[in-house]
Amino acid sequence: MKEEAIKELLTRGVERIYPNAEFLEAHLKSSEPLSLYLGIDPTGPTLHLGHIIPLLKLAQFQELGHKIILLIGDFTGMIGDPTGKSATRKKLTRDEVLSNAKLYKEQASRIIKFNGENSAVLRYNSEWLGKLTFTEVLELCSNMTHSQAIKRDMFQKRIAEGKDLFLHELLYPLMQGYDSVVMGVDGEIGGNDQTFNMLAGRDLAKKINKKEKFVFATKLLTDSVGGKMGKTEGNMVAITDSPADMFGKVMSWPDSMILIGFELCTRVSLNEIEEIKSALSRGENPKDAKTRLAFEIVALLKGKEDAEKAHSEFAAAFSDGKPKEFVEIKISSAQTLSDALIEKKIVESKTELRRLIADGAITSVATGEKTVESFLKNPPAGEYRIGKHRFIKIVK
């Protein structure tokens, strides 16, 4: 049983393991528990589906008896990880960072255990990074060369485009790497977009702690054109989403995301995923598989009862994957959206319409995204759901 669990841990959702999978496998098969961590910078007020991928992997280590740490980057979050950014991140205040992180432990506890036997540990990196003296920072900087720091693709792109590259951004990998040194961990988990930062920590651990730290890079959940699903990209499934919104967003994914969604974002067994893959290759309706995927994701994050309710509501509102009936709303310079919706008796008043937007009850059918106040002034053409049973199609 342990052999199968180790095999799944080393293969499911894995992009790459450093120094190699064999190194980690040997340690997993020994009786000595490993210590490892996942770091999350609180740049937003909620975790999202992208965070669930490494959390599920962290849970696999925990279930095998290893010591896991969830590290909140309350110091690094103020600086801003430059990973994947073509421009400098806006720096956050300490109050903003701590406010963002308020729900992280509760949300992460849906995947990993913070109580009972072998409970996860929660730490904050301001505990050590906030206490470094300038002398210690200079000493830390002596472990990385300029050429090593700027070889990241995004930095090279910025340099080529003549965009600013600030010194604090170059120092970010050292700060993240120092987390590994202070905690003395055996390994680190993160998405493959964090590989450069994690390897910086591996180098520091080797130089300062004389320790061979492993790095576990997971696959990313990407959309149909290879873009990362997340907060910055505007297509994230947030843990704070309602079960119905979460279910609807997953159902809006392209069919190409079904199998990777099962692999990365659920606890459905690999054997079952293979069966789903075979069924799809035989030409079975992908809607059935996607419905199962949406159910499993909502059940994982909200509970089975909420998942069943979200499924029922979705089935009641949609037929063959499409809303039952759209009311066409034509927008012109002579008539506002509010006036058109009142005229068609979709809503009773402008007050009701504003309340629906404030409650997040008006969403795009295509993406599941909630509309905001600006929607009233310049609504994009498209199909929208209002509440549970009202559907409109805006045309211009």
NUFI-24850 format. One line per 2 residues: number of its first residue (from 0); for each residue z negated, x, y of C-alpha. Coordinates in Angstrom, 2 decimals, always signed. Layout:
N
NUM = Z,X,Y | ... $
***
This chain:
396
0 = +0.00,+0.00,+0.00 | -0.92,+2.81,+2.38 $
2 = +2.35,+4.58,+1.51 | +4.34,+1.49,+2.53 $
4 = +2.37,+1.12,+5.76 | +3.02,+4.77,+6.65 $
6 = +6.72,+4.40,+5.87 | +7.00,+1.37,+8.16 $
8 = +5.03,+3.11,+10.90 | +7.40,+6.09,+10.80 $
10 = +10.61,+4.04,+10.80 | +10.20,+0.64,+12.46 $
12 = +11.18,+0.67,+16.12 | +11.21,+4.47,+16.22 $
14 = +13.56,+6.37,+18.51 | +12.22,+9.86,+17.78 $
16 = +9.07,+11.70,+16.72 | +8.19,+15.19,+17.99 $
18 = +8.02,+17.79,+16.58 | +9.38,+15.76,+13.62 $
20 = +8.55,+12.84,+11.34 | +7.53,+15.17,+8.51 $
22 = +4.83,+16.76,+10.69 | +3.29,+13.38,+11.47 $
24 = +3.69,+12.07,+7.92 | +1.69,+14.99,+6.53 $
26 = -1.17,+14.23,+8.93 | -1.04,+10.50,+8.18 $
28 = -1.41,+11.19,+4.47 | -4.47,+13.38,+4.98 $
30 = -7.96,+11.88,+5.08 | -8.61,+13.05,+8.65 $
32 = -8.16,+10.28,+11.27 | -5.87,+11.07,+14.20 $
34 = -6.56,+10.29,+17.85 | -3.72,+9.00,+20.01 $
36 = -3.12,+6.99,+23.14 | -0.75,+4.77,+25.06 $
38 = -0.77,+5.07,+28.85 | +0.23,+2.20,+31.14 $
40 = +0.47,+2.46,+34.91 | -0.60,-0.84,+36.52 $
42 = +2.40,-1.28,+38.82 | +2.45,-5.05,+38.29 $
44 = -0.16,-7.79,+37.65 | +0.80,-8.48,+34.04 $
46 = +1.91,-6.76,+30.89 | +5.32,-7.80,+29.57 $
48 = +7.29,-7.71,+26.34 | +8.31,-4.08,+26.93 $
50 = +4.62,-3.10,+26.72 | +4.19,-5.02,+23.47 $
52 = +6.52,-2.64,+21.60 | +4.29,+0.48,+21.83 $
54 = +1.16,-1.70,+21.56 | +2.37,-3.00,+18.18 $
56 = +2.93,+0.59,+17.08 | -0.55,+1.53,+18.34 $
58 = -1.92,-1.37,+16.27 | -0.28,+0.08,+13.15 $
60 = -2.14,+3.35,+13.68 | -5.38,+1.43,+14.26 $
62 = -4.92,-0.56,+11.04 | -4.55,+2.75,+9.15 $
64 = -7.94,+3.88,+10.48 | -6.85,+6.14,+13.35 $
66 = -8.61,+6.33,+16.73 | -6.59,+4.70,+19.50 $
68 = -6.98,+4.76,+23.28 | -5.40,+2.46,+25.86 $
70 = -5.25,+4.52,+29.03 | -4.89,+2.70,+32.34 $
72 = -3.08,+4.99,+34.79 | -5.06,+3.87,+37.83 $
74 = -4.50,+7.29,+39.46 | -0.90,+7.87,+38.35 $
76 = -0.14,+4.24,+39.22 | -0.90,+5.00,+42.88 $
78 = +1.64,+7.86,+42.81 | +4.41,+6.04,+40.95 $
80 = +6.27,+7.22,+37.86 | +9.79,+8.27,+38.92 $
82 = +11.19,+7.55,+35.44 | +14.54,+5.79,+35.73 $
84 = +14.31,+5.44,+39.50 | +17.18,+6.34,+41.82 $
86 = +14.82,+6.17,+44.80 | +11.16,+6.99,+45.42 $
88 = +8.70,+4.33,+44.29 | +6.54,+2.61,+46.87 $
90 = +3.04,+4.08,+46.61 | +0.23,+1.63,+45.81 $
92 = -3.32,+1.58,+47.09 | -6.26,+1.91,+44.73 $
94 = -7.20,-1.73,+45.36 | -3.66,-2.85,+44.46 $
96 = -3.67,-0.82,+41.27 | -7.08,-2.08,+40.12 $
98 = -6.10,-5.66,+40.95 | -2.92,-5.28,+38.87 $
100 = -4.87,-3.90,+35.90 | -7.42,-6.73,+35.89 $
102 = -5.84,-8.61,+32.96 | -4.50,-5.66,+30.97 $
104 = -7.37,-5.33,+28.49 | -7.43,-9.05,+27.73 $
106 = -3.65,-9.12,+27.31 | -3.57,-5.97,+25.16 $
108 = -6.33,-7.41,+22.97 | -3.79,-9.86,+21.58 $
110 = -2.26,-6.88,+19.78 | -5.01,-4.23,+19.38 $
112 = -8.75,-4.66,+18.67 | -11.37,-3.70,+21.25 $
114 = -14.32,-4.75,+19.10 | -15.51,-4.49,+15.53 $
116 = -14.89,-1.56,+13.24 | -12.63,+1.21,+14.60 $
118 = -12.30,-0.49,+17.98 | -9.85,+0.72,+20.62 $
120 = -11.19,+2.63,+23.62 | -10.20,+1.76,+27.20 $
122 = -10.04,+4.63,+29.71 | -8.82,+5.22,+33.28 $
124 = -7.17,+8.49,+34.33 | -8.75,+8.52,+37.80 $
126 = -11.81,+9.64,+35.84 | -10.35,+13.19,+35.81 $
128 = -7.25,+13.25,+38.01 | -9.24,+11.96,+40.99 $
130 = -11.65,+14.88,+40.67 | -9.21,+17.79,+40.51 $
132 = -9.61,+20.38,+43.27 | -6.57,+21.86,+44.99 $
134 = -7.24,+25.13,+43.16 | -7.14,+23.26,+39.84 $
136 = -3.92,+21.48,+40.83 | -2.28,+24.84,+41.61 $
138 = -3.46,+26.18,+38.26 | -1.98,+23.13,+36.54 $
140 = +1.34,+23.65,+38.37 | +1.56,+27.18,+36.97 $
142 = +2.36,+25.63,+33.58 | +5.75,+24.22,+34.62 $
144 = +8.73,+25.90,+36.26 | +10.95,+24.42,+38.96 $
146 = +13.94,+24.37,+36.62 | +11.92,+22.48,+33.99 $
148 = +10.76,+19.93,+36.55 | +14.21,+19.08,+37.96 $
150 = +16.20,+18.96,+34.75 | +15.53,+15.23,+34.33 $
152 = +18.76,+13.22,+34.53 | +17.50,+10.99,+37.32 $
154 = +16.47,+13.99,+39.44 | +19.83,+15.66,+38.91 $
156 = +21.54,+12.42,+39.93 | +19.47,+12.17,+43.11 $
158 = +20.19,+15.80,+43.99 | +23.92,+15.26,+43.44 $
160 = +23.84,+12.15,+45.65 | +21.89,+13.95,+48.38 $
162 = +18.89,+11.62,+48.01 | +15.31,+12.69,+48.71 $
164 = +13.22,+14.09,+45.87 | +9.56,+14.40,+46.82 $
166 = +7.09,+16.97,+45.48 | +4.64,+14.33,+44.26 $
168 = +7.41,+12.97,+42.00 | +7.94,+16.43,+40.51 $
170 = +4.19,+16.63,+39.83 | +4.02,+13.28,+38.05 $
172 = +4.82,+14.63,+34.53 | +2.07,+17.25,+34.94 $
174 = -0.43,+14.56,+35.90 | +0.50,+12.42,+32.91 $
176 = +0.50,+15.51,+30.71 | -2.99,+16.43,+31.90 $
178 = -4.25,+13.15,+30.41 | -3.51,+14.57,+26.95 $
180 = -5.34,+17.80,+27.75 | -8.51,+16.11,+29.01 $
182 = -8.71,+13.54,+26.21 | -7.87,+16.18,+23.57 $
184 = -5.74,+13.71,+21.62 | -3.55,+14.47,+18.62 $
186 = -0.69,+12.32,+19.86 | +0.84,+9.93,+22.36 $
188 = +2.96,+6.78,+22.06 | +5.41,+5.46,+24.63 $
190 = +8.89,+4.05,+25.14 | +11.75,+6.53,+24.84 $
192 = +12.17,+6.42,+28.63 | +8.79,+8.21,+28.77 $
194 = +9.88,+11.10,+26.55 | +10.07,+13.69,+29.35 $
196 = +6.55,+12.85,+30.55 | +5.12,+12.80,+27.03 $
198 = +6.72,+16.14,+26.17 | +5.20,+17.61,+29.35 $
200 = +1.84,+16.62,+27.88 | +2.80,+18.18,+24.56 $
202 = +3.59,+21.48,+26.31 | +0.32,+21.41,+28.26 $
204 = -1.72,+20.63,+25.15 | -0.11,+23.59,+23.41 $
206 = -0.75,+25.98,+26.32 | -4.22,+24.85,+27.36 $
208 = -5.78,+23.31,+24.24 | -3.80,+25.38,+21.71 $
210 = -3.04,+22.09,+20.01 | +0.15,+20.74,+18.43 $
212 = +0.34,+17.23,+19.87 | +2.82,+14.77,+18.38 $
214 = +4.93,+12.50,+20.57 | +6.02,+9.09,+19.27 $
216 = +8.92,+7.60,+21.26 | +9.71,+3.96,+20.49 $
218 = +12.99,+2.14,+21.00 | +13.40,+0.00,+24.11 $
220 = +14.26,-3.68,+24.18 | +17.60,-3.77,+25.97 $
222 = +19.91,-6.57,+27.02 | +23.54,-7.06,+25.99 $
224 = +24.78,-4.35,+28.38 | +22.12,-1.80,+27.48 $
226 = +19.82,-2.50,+30.44 | +16.07,-2.27,+29.87 $
228 = +14.26,-5.60,+29.79 | +11.41,-5.36,+32.29 $
230 = +9.83,-6.13,+35.65 | +12.15,-3.97,+37.75 $
232 = +15.24,-5.44,+36.11 | +14.08,-9.02,+36.78 $
234 = +14.52,-10.22,+33.17 | +11.08,-9.66,+31.74 $
236 = +9.09,-11.95,+29.49 | +5.62,-11.70,+31.05 $
238 = +2.44,-12.25,+29.07 | +1.35,-14.64,+31.84 $
240 = +4.43,-16.83,+31.27 | +3.68,-20.25,+29.85 $
242 = +4.53,-20.69,+26.14 | +7.42,-22.98,+27.11 $
244 = +8.86,-20.48,+29.59 | +8.45,-17.65,+27.10 $
246 = +10.18,-19.65,+24.38 | +13.03,-20.62,+26.71 $
248 = +13.58,-17.05,+27.92 | +13.91,-15.73,+24.37 $
250 = +16.31,-18.55,+23.52 | +18.46,-17.45,+26.48 $
252 = +18.90,-13.95,+25.01 | +22.37,-13.06,+23.68 $
254 = +22.74,-13.22,+19.90 | +23.11,-9.42,+19.84 $
256 = +19.39,-9.13,+20.63 | +18.12,-11.17,+17.68 $
258 = +17.63,-8.38,+15.13 | +16.25,-5.80,+17.55 $
260 = +13.94,-8.51,+18.91 | +12.52,-9.12,+15.43 $
262 = +12.13,-5.39,+14.79 | +10.42,-4.51,+18.06 $
264 = +8.57,-7.62,+19.20 | +7.25,-9.34,+16.07 $
266 = +5.22,-8.68,+12.94 | +7.88,-10.24,+10.70 $
268 = +8.29,-7.91,+7.70 | +11.25,-5.55,+7.44 $
270 = +12.30,-7.30,+4.22 | +12.47,-10.65,+6.03 $
272 = +14.43,-9.08,+8.87 | +16.94,-7.78,+6.32 $
274 = +17.26,-11.33,+4.96 | +17.90,-12.63,+8.49 $
276 = +20.50,-9.91,+8.99 | +22.25,-10.90,+5.76 $
278 = +22.20,-14.58,+6.74 | +23.78,-13.79,+10.11 $
280 = +26.45,-11.63,+8.46 | +27.29,-14.58,+6.18 $
282 = +28.02,-16.64,+9.26 | +24.86,-18.73,+9.44 $
284 = +24.10,-20.25,+12.84 | +22.36,-17.58,+14.98 $
286 = +20.49,-20.35,+16.81 | +18.23,-20.79,+13.78 $
288 = +17.34,-17.09,+13.75 | +16.79,-17.05,+17.52 $
290 = +14.52,-20.10,+17.29 | +12.45,-18.26,+14.66 $
292 = +12.36,-15.19,+16.92 | +11.17,-17.22,+19.93 $
294 = +8.50,-18.88,+17.76 | +7.23,-15.55,+16.40 $
296 = +7.00,-13.95,+19.85 | +5.16,-16.92,+21.36 $
298 = +2.84,-17.13,+18.33 | +2.04,-13.42,+18.62 $
300 = +1.19,-13.61,+22.32 | -0.09,-17.17,+22.75 $
302 = -1.07,-18.38,+19.29 | +0.60,-20.49,+16.61 $
304 = -0.43,-23.84,+18.10 | +1.15,-23.03,+21.47 $
306 = +4.26,-21.74,+19.72 | +4.65,-25.00,+17.80 $
308 = +4.24,-27.02,+20.99 | +6.77,-24.85,+22.88 $
310 = +9.23,-25.23,+20.00 | +8.84,-29.02,+20.00 $
312 = +9.32,-29.23,+23.77 | +12.40,-27.05,+23.63 $
314 = +13.88,-29.08,+20.77 | +13.20,-32.32,+22.64 $
316 = +14.92,-31.11,+25.80 | +17.87,-29.34,+24.20 $
318 = +20.52,-30.40,+21.73 | +22.64,-27.74,+20.03 $
320 = +21.20,-25.19,+22.44 | +22.34,-27.10,+25.55 $
322 = +20.51,-29.54,+27.83 | +21.11,-33.18,+27.01 $
324 = +22.49,-34.18,+30.39 | +23.21,-32.41,+33.67 $
326 = +23.32,-34.13,+37.04 | +25.90,-32.42,+39.22 $
328 = +24.65,-31.48,+42.68 | +27.28,-30.49,+45.22 $
330 = +25.97,-28.38,+48.09 | +27.81,-28.35,+51.41 $
332 = +27.05,-27.46,+55.02 | +26.47,-31.14,+55.66 $
334 = +23.81,-31.66,+52.99 | +20.83,-29.52,+51.93 $
336 = +19.64,-29.15,+48.35 | +16.53,-31.20,+49.16 $
338 = +18.59,-34.08,+50.55 | +20.98,-34.01,+47.58 $
340 = +18.17,-34.09,+45.02 | +16.43,-36.97,+46.81 $
342 = +19.72,-38.89,+47.09 | +20.36,-38.47,+43.36 $
344 = +16.74,-39.50,+42.66 | +16.01,-36.23,+40.86 $
346 = +12.90,-35.85,+43.03 | +11.14,-38.36,+45.26 $
348 = +10.47,-36.15,+48.29 | +10.70,-32.69,+49.81 $
350 = +6.97,-32.32,+49.20 | +7.44,-32.89,+45.47 $
352 = +10.31,-30.40,+45.39 | +8.21,-27.70,+47.09 $
354 = +5.34,-28.37,+44.70 | +7.67,-28.01,+41.69 $
356 = +8.88,-24.64,+43.00 | +5.31,-23.48,+43.72 $
358 = +4.33,-24.46,+40.15 | +7.27,-22.53,+38.69 $
360 = +8.70,-25.74,+37.26 | +12.31,-25.15,+38.36 $
362 = +14.01,-22.53,+36.20 | +17.48,-21.18,+35.53 $
364 = +18.86,-22.42,+32.21 | +20.80,-19.17,+31.78 $
366 = +17.92,-16.72,+32.33 | +14.71,-18.72,+32.26 $
368 = +13.77,-17.22,+35.65 | +11.63,-19.34,+37.97 $
370 = +13.00,-20.20,+41.40 | +11.16,-19.37,+44.64 $
372 = +10.97,-20.97,+48.09 | +14.20,-19.29,+49.27 $
374 = +16.03,-21.29,+46.58 | +15.87,-24.34,+48.86 $
376 = +17.86,-22.65,+51.63 | +20.52,-20.89,+49.56 $
378 = +20.59,-22.13,+45.94 | +23.00,-20.14,+43.75 $
380 = +25.52,-22.15,+41.77 | +24.42,-22.68,+38.19 $
382 = +22.43,-24.81,+35.78 | +18.71,-25.48,+36.32 $
384 = +15.89,-27.23,+34.55 | +13.34,-29.21,+36.60 $
386 = +10.14,-29.86,+34.70 | +10.69,-30.80,+31.07 $
388 = +13.48,-33.37,+31.09 | +15.53,-33.09,+34.32 $
390 = +18.65,-30.92,+34.43 | +20.98,-30.22,+37.34 $
392 = +24.16,-28.27,+37.81 | +24.65,-26.90,+41.33 $
394 = +28.25,-26.50,+42.42 | +29.56,-25.26,+45.76 $
***
